[in-house]
Structures are given as C-alpha cells and as structure tokens.
Amino acid sequence: MTTVKIRGSIGSWFATAGDKSLPIMWADQMTRKAEKFVLRTDWLENSRETNATKRNQLIEYFEPHRGEVAEIILANAKNPDVRPREIKDYVAVFEVDVINVTPEIELVIRERIADAR
C-alpha cells in the first residue's frame, strides 16, 4: 500500500495529502451497511453559525462530485463525544462515492488509496 504524508492545521476541516487539499472526515461516523462501508456526518446541519464558511467549503467540495467519485482523508478523533473534535491521528486517503451533500454528507467508501505516514 502506498503511503502519503498528511498535514493539517488547527481549525481547518481540510488537510493536505501529498499535493491535494482534501476534506477530513471522521472514522467513527463510518458504519457497515450490507456489503458497503457508509460514512454519514451527523453534525453538518446543526453546526454553529461561526462555522458557516467551513461548512460551505465542505459542501462546495462535495457538491460537484454528487453521484461521482471524490477523495477524503479519514481521521480518528481524540474523543468522538467532544465537539469541536481534535485529531488523534490520520488513517488514510480514501476514494468515495458521494451519495448526498445536504442536509448531511453521505459517502460510500470505494477504495483505500494511501495509508497515512
């Protein structure tokens, strides 16, 4: 498996994997449905107004890919029950099918592209 250095910055919902800026999604929001792994946010619709710009950046990233393929960075949270979340570690870069963008983002995991190093 290929590895990639992932770099994020405090407060950003995106990180850099190699030369790509990709959205960070949370591993604990991934569930198995039938033969697929589905990742569905549970916070976008109710995010604070102070996060409107970040929320819009996330929607603007996924919207053109609705019904198509996109890439994400999967991360583990230090404590999944605490908001805002802090990144414990990056897991990998994944290729996903974008199913929905609003009210919540829903993705189906297609392929693990690269492990985080």
C-alpha positions as CSV (number, residue, x, y, z in Angstrom):
1,M,0.0,0.0,0.0
2,T,1.2,3.5,-0.9
3,T,1.8,5.9,2.0
4,V,1.3,9.7,2.0
5,K,2.2,12.4,4.4
6,I,-0.9,14.2,5.6
7,R,-0.7,17.7,7.1
8,G,-3.5,19.6,8.7
9,S,-3.8,22.8,10.6
10,I,-5.7,23.6,13.7
11,G,-9.2,24.7,13.0
12,S,-9.3,23.6,9.3
13,W,-11.7,21.0,8.0
14,F,-9.2,20.2,5.2
15,A,-5.7,18.7,5.2
16,T,-3.0,18.2,2.6
17,A,-2.3,14.7,1.4
18,G,0.7,14.9,-0.9
19,D,-0.2,17.8,-3.2
20,K,-4.0,17.6,-2.7
21,S,-6.2,19.5,-0.3
22,L,-8.9,17.1,0.9
23,P,-11.7,17.2,3.4
24,I,-11.2,15.5,6.8
25,M,-13.9,13.0,7.7
26,W,-14.3,11.1,11.0
27,A,-13.7,7.3,11.2
28,D,-16.3,6.9,14.0
29,Q,-19.1,8.0,11.5
30,M,-18.4,5.1,9.3
31,T,-20.8,2.1,9.5
32,R,-21.2,-1.1,7.6
33,K,-24.4,-1.4,5.6
34,A,-24.8,-4.7,3.7
35,E,-21.6,-5.1,1.8
36,K,-20.6,-1.4,1.9
37,F,-19.0,1.0,4.4
38,V,-21.0,4.2,4.6
39,L,-19.8,7.4,6.2
40,R,-22.6,9.9,7.1
41,T,-22.0,13.1,9.0
42,D,-24.2,13.9,12.0
43,W,-23.2,17.5,12.6
44,L,-23.3,19.5,9.4
45,E,-26.9,20.5,9.6
46,N,-26.6,21.7,13.2
47,S,-23.1,23.2,13.0
48,R,-22.6,26.5,14.7
49,E,-23.1,29.7,12.7
50,T,-19.4,30.6,13.3
51,N,-18.5,27.6,11.2
52,A,-20.6,28.7,8.2
53,T,-17.6,29.4,6.0
54,K,-16.0,26.0,6.8
55,R,-19.4,24.2,6.3
56,N,-19.8,25.9,2.9
57,Q,-16.3,24.9,1.8
58,L,-17.1,21.3,2.7
59,I,-20.4,21.4,0.7
60,E,-18.6,23.2,-2.2
61,Y,-16.0,20.4,-2.3
62,F,-18.6,17.6,-2.4
63,E,-21.4,19.2,-4.4
64,P,-19.7,18.9,-7.9
65,H,-19.0,15.2,-7.1
66,R,-22.6,14.2,-6.2
67,G,-23.2,10.9,-7.9
68,E,-19.5,10.7,-8.7
69,V,-16.2,9.9,-7.1
70,A,-14.2,12.1,-4.7
71,E,-11.3,11.7,-2.2
72,I,-11.3,12.2,1.5
73,I,-8.9,11.9,4.4
74,L,-10.2,9.7,7.3
75,A,-9.1,10.7,10.8
76,N,-9.6,9.4,14.3
77,A,-10.8,11.8,16.9
78,K,-9.1,12.1,20.3
79,N,-12.6,12.0,21.9
80,P,-15.5,11.4,19.4
81,D,-18.0,12.7,22.0
82,V,-16.4,16.2,22.3
83,R,-17.2,19.0,19.8
84,P,-15.2,20.5,18.2
85,R,-13.2,17.5,17.6
86,E,-9.4,17.2,17.8
87,I,-7.5,14.8,15.5
88,K,-5.8,11.9,17.3
89,D,-4.3,10.6,14.0
90,Y,-4.9,10.4,10.3
91,V,-5.9,6.9,9.0
92,A,-5.7,7.0,5.2
93,V,-6.9,8.6,2.0
94,F,-10.0,7.0,0.5
95,E,-11.8,7.2,-2.7
96,V,-15.6,7.6,-2.1
97,D,-18.9,7.8,-3.9
98,V,-20.7,11.0,-3.0
99,I,-24.3,10.0,-2.3
100,N,-25.7,13.1,-0.6
101,V,-24.4,16.5,0.4
102,T,-27.3,18.1,2.3
103,P,-28.7,18.0,4.9
104,E,-25.8,15.7,5.8
105,I,-22.9,14.4,3.7
106,E,-23.2,10.7,2.9
107,L,-20.4,8.8,1.3
108,V,-19.8,5.2,0.3
109,I,-16.2,4.0,0.7
110,R,-14.8,2.6,-2.6
111,E,-11.1,2.1,-2.1
112,R,-8.3,2.9,0.3
113,I,-5.8,4.8,-1.8
114,A,-2.9,5.5,0.6
115,D,-2.1,5.0,4.2
116,A,-1.1,8.0,6.4
117,R,2.5,8.0,7.4
